[in-house]
Amino acid sequence: MDTSLEITENKDYGWDLYIEGPSTIFGSILNYVVLKFLGEGPSDGGGDMEKAHNWIQSHSDAT
């Protein structure tokens, strides 16, 4: 599934709260969780979910 959240993902596989902003841990976690609720798996979107997960882990921990 190619969602608008995947389209707005930054080149480093993170997100911000607005389209043209730099990736932040808060924005990335929110968007990642939304995609998980929509049923995206780790290999969906050409592996973008896995790359986003790795970006989140490398920048901080959600807890």
PQR file with spaces between the fields and no chain letter, atoms N, CA, C, O and H, PARSE charges and radii, in Angstrom:
ATOM       1  N    MET     1       0.850   -1.165    0.000 -0.4000 1.5000
ATOM       2  CA   MET     1       0.000    0.000    0.000 -0.0000 2.0000
ATOM       3  C    MET     1       0.902    1.236    0.000  0.5500 1.7000
ATOM       4  O    MET     1       1.786    1.359    0.848 -0.5500 1.4000
ATOM       5  N    ASP     2       0.688    2.129   -0.925 -0.4000 1.5000
ATOM       6  CA   ASP     2       1.475    3.356   -1.001 -0.0000 2.0000
ATOM       7  C    ASP     2       0.631    4.477   -0.421  0.5500 1.7000
ATOM       8  O    ASP     2      -0.225    5.034   -1.109 -0.5500 1.4000
ATOM       9  H    ASP     2      -0.030    2.029   -1.614  0.4000 1.0000
ATOM      10  N    THR     3       0.866    4.809    0.833 -0.4000 1.5000
ATOM      11  CA   THR     3       0.083    5.843    1.501 -0.0000 2.0000
ATOM      12  C    THR     3       0.767    7.185    1.379  0.5500 1.7000
ATOM      13  O    THR     3       1.949    7.265    1.045 -0.5500 1.4000
ATOM      14  H    THR     3       1.562    4.357    1.392  0.4000 1.0000
ATOM      15  N    SER     4       0.019    8.238    1.652 -0.4000 1.5000
ATOM      16  CA   SER     4       0.622    9.573    1.607 -0.0000 2.0000
ATOM      17  C    SER     4       1.680    9.729    2.680  0.5500 1.7000
ATOM      18  O    SER     4       2.584   10.552    2.534 -0.5500 1.4000
ATOM      19  H    SER     4      -0.941    8.173    1.923  0.4000 1.0000
ATOM      20  N    LEU     5       1.591    8.961    3.755 -0.4000 1.5000
ATOM      21  CA   LEU     5       2.636    9.018    4.783 -0.0000 2.0000
ATOM      22  C    LEU     5       3.951    8.486    4.239  0.5500 1.7000
ATOM      23  O    LEU     5       5.014    9.019    4.559 -0.5500 1.4000
ATOM      24  H    LEU     5       0.857    8.292    3.874  0.4000 1.0000
ATOM      25  N    GLU     6       3.893    7.451    3.427 -0.4000 1.5000
ATOM      26  CA   GLU     6       5.114    6.921    2.836 -0.0000 2.0000
ATOM      27  C    GLU     6       5.674    7.889    1.799  0.5500 1.7000
ATOM      28  O    GLU     6       6.890    7.981    1.628 -0.5500 1.4000
ATOM      29  H    GLU     6       3.030    7.019    3.167  0.4000 1.0000
ATOM      30  N    ILE     7       4.807    8.602    1.114 -0.4000 1.5000
ATOM      31  CA   ILE     7       5.250    9.552    0.104 -0.0000 2.0000
ATOM      32  C    ILE     7       5.958   10.737    0.763  0.5500 1.7000
ATOM      33  O    ILE     7       6.912   11.273    0.199 -0.5500 1.4000
ATOM      34  H    ILE     7       3.819    8.527    1.252  0.4000 1.0000
ATOM      35  N    THR     8       5.506   11.149    1.942 -0.4000 1.5000
ATOM      36  CA   THR     8       6.102   12.296    2.621 -0.0000 2.0000
ATOM      37  C    THR     8       7.289   11.927    3.491  0.5500 1.7000
ATOM      38  O    THR     8       7.854   12.786    4.169 -0.5500 1.4000
ATOM      39  H    THR     8       4.731   10.713    2.400  0.4000 1.0000
ATOM      40  N    GLU     9       7.669   10.671    3.478 -0.4000 1.5000
ATOM      41  CA   GLU     9       8.823   10.234    4.260 -0.0000 2.0000
ATOM      42  C    GLU     9      10.089   10.900    3.708  0.5500 1.7000
ATOM      43  O    GLU     9      10.287   10.964    2.494 -0.5500 1.4000
ATOM      44  H    GLU     9       7.211    9.974    2.927  0.4000 1.0000
ATOM      45  N    ASN    10      10.932   11.390    4.602 -0.4000 1.5000
ATOM      46  CA   ASN    10      12.169   12.043    4.185 -0.0000 2.0000
ATOM      47  C    ASN    10      13.163   11.031    3.622  0.5500 1.7000
ATOM      48  O    ASN    10      12.989    9.821    3.775 -0.5500 1.4000
ATOM      49  H    ASN    10      10.771   11.338    5.588  0.4000 1.0000
ATOM      50  N    LYS    11      14.196   11.537    2.977 -0.4000 1.5000
ATOM      51  CA   LYS    11      15.202   10.665    2.363 -0.0000 2.0000
ATOM      52  C    LYS    11      15.950    9.822    3.395  0.5500 1.7000
ATOM      53  O    LYS    11      16.495    8.771    3.056 -0.5500 1.4000
ATOM      54  H    LYS    11      14.337   12.519    2.853  0.4000 1.0000
ATOM      55  N    ASP    12      15.980   10.272    4.648 -0.4000 1.5000
ATOM      56  CA   ASP    12      16.649    9.493    5.701 -0.0000 2.0000
ATOM      57  C    ASP    12      15.700    8.510    6.384  0.5500 1.7000
ATOM      58  O    ASP    12      16.063    7.894    7.386 -0.5500 1.4000
ATOM      59  H    ASP    12      15.537   11.126    4.923  0.4000 1.0000
ATOM      60  N    TYR    13      14.490    8.358    5.850 -0.4000 1.5000
ATOM      61  CA   TYR    13      13.444    7.435    6.314 -0.0000 2.0000
ATOM      62  C    TYR    13      12.812    7.842    7.635  0.5500 1.7000
ATOM      63  O    TYR    13      12.290    6.998    8.363 -0.5500 1.4000
ATOM      64  H    TYR    13      14.195    8.858    5.035  0.4000 1.0000
ATOM      65  N    GLY    14      12.857    9.130    7.947 -0.4000 1.5000
ATOM      66  CA   GLY    14      12.165    9.666    9.108 -0.0000 2.0000
ATOM      67  C    GLY    14      11.099   10.652    8.656  0.5500 1.7000
ATOM      68  O    GLY    14      10.984   10.938    7.464 -0.5500 1.4000
ATOM      69  H    GLY    14      13.281    9.816    7.356  0.4000 1.0000
ATOM      70  N    TRP    15      10.323   11.171    9.595 -0.4000 1.5000
ATOM      71  CA   TRP    15       9.271   12.146    9.306 -0.0000 2.0000
ATOM      72  C    TRP    15       9.353   13.304   10.284  0.5500 1.7000
ATOM      73  O    TRP    15       9.978   13.200   11.340 -0.5500 1.4000
ATOM      74  H    TRP    15      10.418   10.938   10.563  0.4000 1.0000
ATOM      75  N    ASP    16       8.716   14.405    9.921 -0.4000 1.5000
ATOM      76  CA   ASP    16       8.461   15.495   10.842 -0.0000 2.0000
ATOM      77  C    ASP    16       6.959   15.727   10.848  0.5500 1.7000
ATOM      78  O    ASP    16       6.220   15.018   10.165 -0.5500 1.4000
ATOM      79  H    ASP    16       8.209   14.489    9.063  0.4000 1.0000
ATOM      80  N    LEU    17       6.504   16.699   11.602 -0.4000 1.5000
ATOM      81  CA   LEU    17       5.066   16.967   11.673 -0.0000 2.0000
ATOM      82  C    LEU    17       4.554   17.712   10.458  0.5500 1.7000
ATOM      83  O    LEU    17       3.344   17.766   10.237 -0.5500 1.4000
ATOM      84  H    LEU    17       7.104   17.275   12.157  0.4000 1.0000
ATOM      85  N    TYR    18       5.446   18.290    9.661 -0.4000 1.5000
ATOM      86  CA   TYR    18       5.040   18.915    8.406 -0.0000 2.0000
ATOM      87  C    TYR    18       5.959   18.424    7.297  0.5500 1.7000
ATOM      88  O    TYR    18       7.056   17.938    7.574 -0.5500 1.4000
ATOM      89  H    TYR    18       6.429   18.246    9.841  0.4000 1.0000
ATOM      90  N    ILE    19       5.536   18.542    6.072 -0.4000 1.5000
ATOM      91  CA   ILE    19       6.172   17.852    4.950 -0.0000 2.0000
ATOM      92  C    ILE    19       7.621   18.242    4.729  0.5500 1.7000
ATOM      93  O    ILE    19       8.448   17.364    4.484 -0.5500 1.4000
ATOM      94  H    ILE    19       4.645   18.937    5.847  0.4000 1.0000
ATOM      95  N    GLU    20       7.961   19.507    4.805 -0.4000 1.5000
ATOM      96  CA   GLU    20       9.299   19.932    4.415 -0.0000 2.0000
ATOM      97  C    GLU    20      10.267   20.057    5.585  0.5500 1.7000
ATOM      98  O    GLU    20      11.360   20.598    5.420 -0.5500 1.4000
ATOM      99  H    GLU    20       7.289   20.221    5.005  0.4000 1.0000
ATOM     100  N    GLY    21       9.892   19.575    6.747 -0.4000 1.5000
ATOM     101  CA   GLY    21      10.762   19.688    7.908 -0.0000 2.0000
ATOM     102  C    GLY    21      11.760   18.547    7.997  0.5500 1.7000
ATOM     103  O    GLY    21      11.607   17.518    7.339 -0.5500 1.4000
ATOM     104  H    GLY    21       9.004   19.136    6.881  0.4000 1.0000
ATOM     105  N    PRO    22      12.781   18.741    8.815 -0.5600 1.5000
ATOM     106  CA   PRO    22      13.746   17.668    9.034  0.2800 2.0000
ATOM     107  C    PRO    22      13.117   16.561    9.884  0.5500 1.7000
ATOM     108  O    PRO    22      12.158   16.801   10.617 -0.5500 1.4000
ATOM     109  N    SER    23      13.651   15.384    9.783 -0.4000 1.5000
ATOM     110  CA   SER    23      13.115   14.255   10.538 -0.0000 2.0000
ATOM     111  C    SER    23      13.298   14.469   12.035  0.5500 1.7000
ATOM     112  O    SER    23      14.357   14.896   12.495 -0.5500 1.4000
ATOM     113  H    SER    23      14.430   15.189    9.187  0.4000 1.0000
ATOM     114  N    THR    24      12.241   14.164   12.784 -0.4000 1.5000
ATOM     115  CA   THR    24      12.305   14.221   14.240 -0.0000 2.0000
ATOM     116  C    THR    24      11.842   12.887   14.798  0.5500 1.7000
ATOM     117  O    THR    24      11.106   12.152   14.140 -0.5500 1.4000
ATOM     118  H    THR    24      11.380   13.818   12.410  0.4000 1.0000
ATOM     119  N    ILE    25      12.271   12.580   15.999 -0.4000 1.5000
ATOM     120  CA   ILE    25      11.877   11.313   16.614 -0.0000 2.0000
ATOM     121  C    ILE    25      10.368   11.309   16.880  0.5500 1.7000
ATOM     122  O    ILE    25       9.710   10.288   16.678 -0.5500 1.4000
ATOM     123  H    ILE    25      12.869   13.177   16.534  0.4000 1.0000
ATOM     124  N    PHE    26       9.813   12.442   17.332 -0.4000 1.5000
ATOM     125  CA   PHE    26       8.377   12.528   17.616 -0.0000 2.0000
ATOM     126  C    PHE    26       7.537   12.303   16.360  0.5500 1.7000
ATOM     127  O    PHE    26       6.617   11.486   16.362 -0.5500 1.4000
ATOM     128  H    PHE    26      10.346   13.271   17.497  0.4000 1.0000
ATOM     129  N    GLY    27       7.856   13.026   15.294 -0.4000 1.5000
ATOM     130  CA   GLY    27       7.125   12.870   14.045 -0.0000 2.0000
ATOM     131  C    GLY    27       7.280   11.493   13.438  0.5500 1.7000
ATOM     132  O    GLY    27       6.334   10.947   12.872 -0.5500 1.4000
ATOM     133  H    GLY    27       8.603   13.690   15.292  0.4000 1.0000
ATOM     134  N    SER    28       8.469   10.933   13.553 -0.4000 1.5000
ATOM     135  CA   SER    28       8.721    9.607   12.979 -0.0000 2.0000
ATOM     136  C    SER    28       7.945    8.524   13.707  0.5500 1.7000
ATOM     137  O    SER    28       7.380    7.629   13.078 -0.5500 1.4000
ATOM     138  H    SER    28       9.238   11.377   14.013  0.4000 1.0000
ATOM     139  N    ILE    29       7.917    8.603   15.031 -0.4000 1.5000
ATOM     140  CA   ILE    29       7.184    7.589   15.803 -0.0000 2.0000
ATOM     141  C    ILE    29       5.691    7.692   15.537  0.5500 1.7000
ATOM     142  O    ILE    29       5.026    6.671   15.365 -0.5500 1.4000
ATOM     143  H    ILE    29       8.376    9.329   15.542  0.4000 1.0000
ATOM     144  N    LEU    30       5.148    8.912   15.498 -0.4000 1.5000
ATOM     145  CA   LEU    30       3.715    9.076   15.219 -0.0000 2.0000
ATOM     146  C    LEU    30       3.340    8.486   13.862  0.5500 1.7000
ATOM     147  O    LEU    30       2.367    7.740   13.756 -0.5500 1.4000
ATOM     148  H    LEU    30       5.689    9.742   15.637  0.4000 1.0000
ATOM     149  N    ASN    31       4.099    8.815   12.838 -0.4000 1.5000
ATOM     150  CA   ASN    31       3.798    8.315   11.496 -0.0000 2.0000
ATOM     151  C    ASN    31       4.017    6.815   11.391  0.5500 1.7000
ATOM     152  O    ASN    31       3.252    6.127   10.715 -0.5500 1.4000
ATOM     153  H    ASN    31       4.890    9.421   12.924  0.4000 1.0000
ATOM     154  N    TYR    32       5.029    6.305   12.034 -0.4000 1.5000
ATOM     155  CA   TYR    32       5.298    4.866   12.011 -0.0000 2.0000
ATOM     156  C    TYR    32       4.137    4.096   12.650  0.5500 1.7000
ATOM     157  O    TYR    32       3.694    3.077   12.121 -0.5500 1.4000
ATOM     158  H    TYR    32       5.651    6.863   12.582  0.4000 1.0000
ATOM     159  N    VAL    33       3.655    4.589   13.783 -0.4000 1.5000
ATOM     160  CA   VAL    33       2.536    3.926   14.466 -0.0000 2.0000
ATOM     161  C    VAL    33       1.275    3.959   13.604  0.5500 1.7000
ATOM     162  O    VAL    33       0.548    2.968   13.535 -0.5500 1.4000
ATOM     163  H    VAL    33       4.015    5.417   14.213  0.4000 1.0000
ATOM     164  N    VAL    34       1.013    5.076   12.953 -0.4000 1.5000
ATOM     165  CA   VAL    34      -0.159    5.171   12.070 -0.0000 2.0000
ATOM     166  C    VAL    34      -0.063    4.143   10.949  0.5500 1.7000
ATOM     167  O    VAL    34      -1.046    3.467   10.645 -0.5500 1.4000
ATOM     168  H    VAL    34       1.603    5.881   13.009  0.4000 1.0000
ATOM     169  N    LEU    35       1.107    4.018   10.333 -0.4000 1.5000
ATOM     170  CA   LEU    35       1.280    3.029    9.264 -0.0000 2.0000
ATOM     171  C    LEU    35       1.094    1.608    9.786  0.5500 1.7000
ATOM     172  O    LEU    35       0.544    0.760    9.084 -0.5500 1.4000
ATOM     173  H    LEU    35       1.905    4.568   10.580  0.4000 1.0000
ATOM     174  N    LYS    36       1.547    1.338   11.012 -0.4000 1.5000
ATOM     175  CA   LYS    36       1.339    0.005   11.600 -0.0000 2.0000
ATOM     176  C    LYS    36      -0.161   -0.250   11.800  0.5500 1.7000
ATOM     177  O    LYS    36      -0.642   -1.351   11.533 -0.5500 1.4000
ATOM     178  H    LYS    36       1.994    2.027   11.582  0.4000 1.0000
ATOM     179  N    PHE    37      -0.897    0.761   12.268 -0.4000 1.5000
ATOM     180  CA   PHE    37      -2.352    0.624   12.435 -0.0000 2.0000
ATOM     181  C    PHE    37      -3.047    0.379   11.106  0.5500 1.7000
ATOM     182  O    PHE    37      -4.079   -0.290   11.058 -0.5500 1.4000
ATOM     183  H    PHE    37      -0.506    1.655   12.485  0.4000 1.0000
ATOM     184  N    LEU    38      -2.485    0.918   10.023 -0.4000 1.5000
ATOM     185  CA   LEU    38      -3.051    0.710    8.692 -0.0000 2.0000
ATOM     186  C    LEU    38      -2.683   -0.655    8.112  0.5500 1.7000
ATOM     187  O    LEU    38      -3.140   -1.013    7.026 -0.5500 1.4000
ATOM     188  H    LEU    38      -1.646    1.462   10.063  0.4000 1.0000
ATOM     189  N    GLY    39      -1.867   -1.409    8.827 -0.4000 1.5000
ATOM     190  CA   GLY    39      -1.562   -2.766    8.394 -0.0000 2.0000
ATOM     191  C    GLY    39      -0.257   -2.922    7.640  0.5500 1.7000
ATOM     192  O    GLY    39      -0.014   -3.979    7.058 -0.5500 1.4000
ATOM     193  H    GLY    39      -1.496   -1.118    9.709  0.4000 1.0000
ATOM     194  N    GLU    40       0.592   -1.903    7.632 -0.4000 1.5000
ATOM     195  CA   GLU    40       1.874   -2.013    6.942 -0.0000 2.0000
ATOM     196  C    GLU    40       2.793   -2.958    7.709  0.5500 1.7000
ATOM     197  O    GLU    40       2.872   -2.910    8.937 -0.5500 1.4000
ATOM     198  H    GLU    40       0.395   -1.044    8.105  0.4000 1.0000
ATOM     199  N    GLY    41       3.476   -3.806    6.975 -0.4000 1.5000
ATOM     200  CA   GLY    41       4.432   -4.718    7.574 -0.0000 2.0000
ATOM     201  C    GLY    41       5.854   -4.273    7.304  0.5500 1.7000
ATOM     202  O    GLY    41       6.064   -3.291    6.592 -0.5500 1.4000
ATOM     203  H    GLY    41       3.412   -3.845    5.978  0.4000 1.0000
ATOM     204  N    PRO    42       6.845   -4.976    7.860 -0.5600 1.5000
ATOM     205  CA   PRO    42       8.235   -4.566    7.711  0.2800 2.0000
ATOM     206  C    PRO    42       8.732   -4.561    6.275  0.5500 1.7000
ATOM     207  O    PRO    42       9.608   -3.767    5.934 -0.5500 1.4000
ATOM     208  N    SER    43       8.199   -5.422    5.433 -0.4000 1.5000
ATOM     209  CA   SER    43       8.686   -5.479    4.053 -0.0000 2.0000
ATOM     210  C    SER    43       7.770   -4.743    3.074  0.5500 1.7000
ATOM     211  O    SER    43       8.025   -4.747    1.869 -0.5500 1.4000
ATOM     212  H    SER    43       7.488   -6.067    5.710  0.4000 1.0000
ATOM     213  N    ASP    44       6.702   -4.107    3.581 -0.4000 1.5000
ATOM     214  CA   ASP    44       5.813   -3.342    2.704 -0.0000 2.0000
ATOM     215  C    ASP    44       6.490   -2.042    2.280  0.5500 1.7000
ATOM     216  O    ASP    44       7.328   -1.506    3.006 -0.5500 1.4000
ATOM     217  H    ASP    44       6.496   -4.103    4.559  0.4000 1.0000
ATOM     218  N    GLY    45       6.132   -1.550    1.125 -0.4000 1.5000
ATOM     219  CA   GLY    45       6.698   -0.299    0.633 -0.0000 2.0000
ATOM     220  C    GLY    45       8.155   -0.412    0.249  0.5500 1.7000
ATOM     221  O    GLY    45       8.899    0.563    0.362 -0.5500 1.4000
ATOM     222  H    GLY    45       5.451   -1.986    0.536  0.4000 1.0000
ATOM     223  N    GLY    46       8.577   -1.573   -0.200 -0.4000 1.5000
ATOM     224  CA   GLY    46       9.967   -1.731   -0.615 -0.0000 2.0000
ATOM     225  C    GLY    46      10.939   -1.715    0.548  0.5500 1.7000
ATOM     226  O    GLY    46      12.110   -1.379    0.371 -0.5500 1.4000
ATOM     227  H    GLY    46       7.972   -2.364   -0.291  0.4000 1.0000
ATOM     228  N    GLY    47      10.473   -2.071    1.735 -0.4000 1.5000
ATOM     229  CA   GLY    47      11.343   -2.092    2.905 -0.0000 2.0000
ATOM     230  C    GLY    47      11.431   -0.760    3.626  0.5500 1.7000
ATOM     231  O    GLY    47      12.245   -0.607    4.537 -0.5500 1.4000
ATOM     232  H    GLY    47       9.521   -2.343    1.879  0.4000 1.0000
ATOM     233  N    ASP    48      10.605    0.213    3.237 -0.4000 1.5000
ATOM     234  CA   ASP    48      10.652    1.529    3.869 -0.0000 2.0000
ATOM     235  C    ASP    48      10.278    1.467    5.347  0.5500 1.7000
ATOM     236  O    ASP    48      10.832    2.213    6.154 -0.5500 1.4000
ATOM     237  H    ASP    48       9.943    0.089    2.498  0.4000 1.0000
ATOM     238  N    MET    49       9.350    0.594    5.710 -0.4000 1.5000
ATOM     239  CA   MET    49       8.960    0.482    7.116 -0.0000 2.0000
ATOM     240  C    MET    49      10.138   -0.010    7.957  0.5500 1.7000
ATOM     241  O    MET    49      10.369    0.487    9.060 -0.5500 1.4000
ATOM     242  H    MET    49       8.900   -0.012    5.054  0.4000 1.0000
ATOM     243  N    GLU    50      10.864   -0.961    7.446 -0.4000 1.5000
ATOM     244  CA   GLU    50      12.031   -1.472    8.169 -0.0000 2.0000
ATOM     245  C    GLU    50      13.098   -0.383    8.298  0.5500 1.7000
ATOM     246  O    GLU    50      13.728   -0.248    9.347 -0.5500 1.4000
ATOM     247  H    GLU    50      10.677   -1.365    6.550  0.4000 1.0000
ATOM     248  N    LYS    51      13.298    0.391    7.233 -0.4000 1.5000
ATOM     249  CA   LYS    51      14.272    1.488    7.278 -0.0000 2.0000
ATOM     250  C    LYS    51      13.827    2.566    8.256  0.5500 1.7000
ATOM     251  O    LYS    51      14.653    3.129    8.976 -0.5500 1.4000
ATOM     252  H    LYS    51      12.787    0.282    6.381  0.4000 1.0000
ATOM     253  N    ALA    52      12.528    2.860    8.290 -0.4000 1.5000
ATOM     254  CA   ALA    52      12.009    3.842    9.243 -0.0000 2.0000
ATOM     255  C    ALA    52      12.189    3.334   10.675  0.5500 1.7000
ATOM     256  O    ALA    52      12.551    4.100   11.568 -0.5500 1.4000
ATOM     257  H    ALA    52      11.857    2.403    7.705  0.4000 1.0000
ATOM     258  N    HIS    53      11.938    2.060   10.885 -0.4000 1.5000
ATOM     259  CA   HIS    53      12.136    1.450   12.207 -0.0000 2.0000
ATOM     260  C    HIS    53      13.593    1.570   12.633  0.5500 1.7000
ATOM     261  O    HIS    53      13.884    1.890   13.786 -0.5500 1.4000
ATOM     262  H    HIS    53      11.644    1.438   10.160  0.4000 1.0000
ATOM     263  N    ASN    54      14.498    1.315   11.712 -0.4000 1.5000
ATOM     264  CA   ASN    54      15.929    1.426   12.012 -0.0000 2.0000
ATOM     265  C    ASN    54      16.312    2.875   12.310  0.5500 1.7000
ATOM     266  O    ASN    54      17.149    3.123   13.177 -0.5500 1.4000
ATOM     267  H    ASN    54      14.262    1.056   10.776  0.4000 1.0000
ATOM     268  N    TRP    55      15.705    3.845   11.594 -0.4000 1.5000
ATOM     269  CA   TRP    55      15.988    5.254   11.850 -0.0000 2.0000
ATOM     270  C    TRP    55      15.563    5.624   13.260  0.5500 1.7000
ATOM     271  O    TRP    55      16.297    6.303   13.978 -0.5500 1.4000
ATOM     272  H    TRP    55      15.025    3.644   10.889  0.4000 1.0000
ATOM     273  N    ILE    56      14.372    5.174   13.659 -0.4000 1.5000
ATOM     274  CA   ILE    56      13.862    5.475   14.999 -0.0000 2.0000
ATOM     275  C    ILE    56      14.790    4.879   16.058  0.5500 1.7000
ATOM     276  O    ILE    56      15.139    5.549   17.029 -0.5500 1.4000
ATOM     277  H    ILE    56      13.776    4.622   13.075  0.4000 1.0000
ATOM     278  N    GLN    57      15.183    3.634   15.871 -0.4000 1.5000
ATOM     279  CA   GLN    57      16.067    2.989   16.844 -0.0000 2.0000
ATOM     280  C    GLN    57      17.437    3.646   16.914  0.5500 1.7000
ATOM     281  O    GLN    57      18.040    3.702   17.985 -0.5500 1.4000
ATOM     282  H    GLN    57      14.899    3.089   15.082  0.4000 1.0000
ATOM     283  N    SER    58      17.929    4.136   15.803 -0.4000 1.5000
ATOM     284  CA   SER    58      19.258    4.732   15.807 -0.0000 2.0000
ATOM     285  C    SER    58      19.270    6.142   16.405  0.5500 1.7000
ATOM     286  O    SER    58      20.325    6.629   16.813 -0.5500 1.4000
ATOM     287  H    SER    58      17.439    4.090   14.932  0.4000 1.0000
ATOM     288  N    HIS    59      18.116    6.797   16.461 -0.4000 1.5000
ATOM     289  CA   HIS    59      18.062    8.159   16.986 -0.0000 2.0000
ATOM     290  C    HIS    59      17.541    8.239   18.404  0.5500 1.7000
ATOM     291  O    HIS    59      17.770    9.238   19.085 -0.5500 1.4000
ATOM     292  H    HIS    59      17.259    6.402   16.130  0.4000 1.0000
ATOM     293  N    SER    60      16.860    7.234   18.858 -0.4000 1.5000
ATOM     294  CA   SER    60      16.327    7.244   20.210 -0.0000 2.0000
ATOM     295  C    SER    60      15.521    5.970   20.427  0.5500 1.7000
ATOM     296  O    SER    60      15.460    5.096   19.562 -0.5500 1.4000
ATOM     297  H    SER    60      16.674    6.422   18.305  0.4000 1.0000
ATOM     298  N    ASP    61      14.924    5.889   21.568 -0.4000 1.5000
ATOM     299  CA   ASP    61      14.039    4.773   21.881 -0.0000 2.0000
ATOM     300  C    ASP    61      12.659    5.352   22.182  0.5500 1.7000
ATOM     301  O    ASP    61      12.541    6.349   22.894 -0.5500 1.4000
ATOM     302  H    ASP    61      14.974    6.599   22.271  0.4000 1.0000
ATOM     303  N    ALA    62      11.635    4.738   21.649 -0.4000 1.5000
ATOM     304  CA   ALA    62      10.283    5.259   21.786 -0.0000 2.0000
ATOM     305  C    ALA    62       9.827    5.305   23.243  0.5500 1.7000
ATOM     306  O    ALA    62       8.932    6.077   23.585 -0.5500 1.4000
ATOM     307  H    ALA    62      11.731    3.929   21.070  0.4000 1.0000
ATOM     308  N    THR    63      10.422    4.502   24.088 -0.4000 1.5000
ATOM     309  CA   THR    63      10.022    4.520   25.484 -0.0000 2.0000
ATOM     310  C    THR    63      10.738    5.632   26.188  0.5500 1.7000
ATOM     311  O    THR    63      10.544    5.828   27.388 -0.5500 1.4000
ATOM     312  H    THR    63      11.150    3.875   23.811  0.4000 1.0000
